[in-house]
Amino acid sequence: MTHHLRTLRWSAIAVAATLAVPVSGFAQSPAFDSPVVSPEWLSQHLNDPDIVVVNVVSNRREYAGGHIPGARMLWFGALAPSNPDLTSELPPVAQLDSIVESLGISNNSRIVVYGAQLGPAAGRAYMTLDYLGLGDRTALLDGGFNVWKERGLATSTDVPTVKRGKFTPKLNSSAVVTGDFVNANLDKPGVKILDARTPNFYNGEGGGMPRPGHIPSAGNVPFTSLLDEKGMLKSRAAITEMLANAGVKPGDHVVTYCHIGQQGSFLYFASRYAGYQTSLYDGSFEDWSGRSELPLVGPVKK
């Protein structure tokens, strides 16, 4: 798929989204006051009829080895398949709709997503569901499965019988943007680009891409800095301060990116948690650094 075709595809999605019911009308009221829930909260609400628990895994063995009772397995690769140009990219809406329904998710479900730990895998699922219009009905499990087990909460190896859900996407078209959007807004007031990679890659020392470095004007908020030493999400106030230190101003539209869109998805989640309108540049640095016409801040010389 060429860059031109990718642009056309996203343009078509954006046009379709403008014809859809606004995201704000998706549900009568938000299902969650916060997009993160504690292990104790989830343990108390596991049997609520509208709760759907989704375990994002890298392979089936991870799920078979133990999971939260009733959790449905979601293979991470389904949310970020490869194409001839990019290592991962959001699949078409029809494919995502089918995945969501296969998990038993319907329009009025409340979804709690978790992985082995809180981080990019769960963040990718949150971003995808937010894109589909389920953002206010989705929460991440703080600390992930590791913290769940540390607190002695119930686990299971049983595979639940899942009744297919009935779901109608209400696209949040601003959730995902292209490299052309980023390039057009590099120095635009009210838009702030954030790089979720660790500092060595941000500074161009890590390699691994056609051109090392970072996108001009981008601030650096490493995805690892969003968690405390126990693997729990830092407070909203702490994350807001981190974003401010990276150049985000009140009311800014934040655009996140990373290597291939996974770490950037977790920063997307954190930015939304802090209350900012947020988009993910899904092609991320793989796309940007591979396009020689786009500007780039190269390795920092010492």
Secondary structure, 3 states (H helix, E strand, C coil): CCHHHHHHHHHHHHHHHHCCCCHHHCCCCCCCCCCEECHHHHHHHCCCCCEEEEEEECCHHHHHCCECCCCEEEEHHHHCCCCCCCCCCCCCHHHHHHHHHHCCCCCCCEEEEECCCCCHHHHHHHHHHHHCCCHHHEEEECCHHHHHHHCCCCCECCCCCCCCCCCCCCCCHHHEECHHHHHHCCCCCCEEEEECCCHHHHCCCCCCCCCCCECCCCEECCHHHHECCCCCECCHHHHHHHHHHCCCCCCCEEEEECCCCCHHHHHHHHHHHCCCEEEEECCHHHHHHCCCCCCCECCCCC
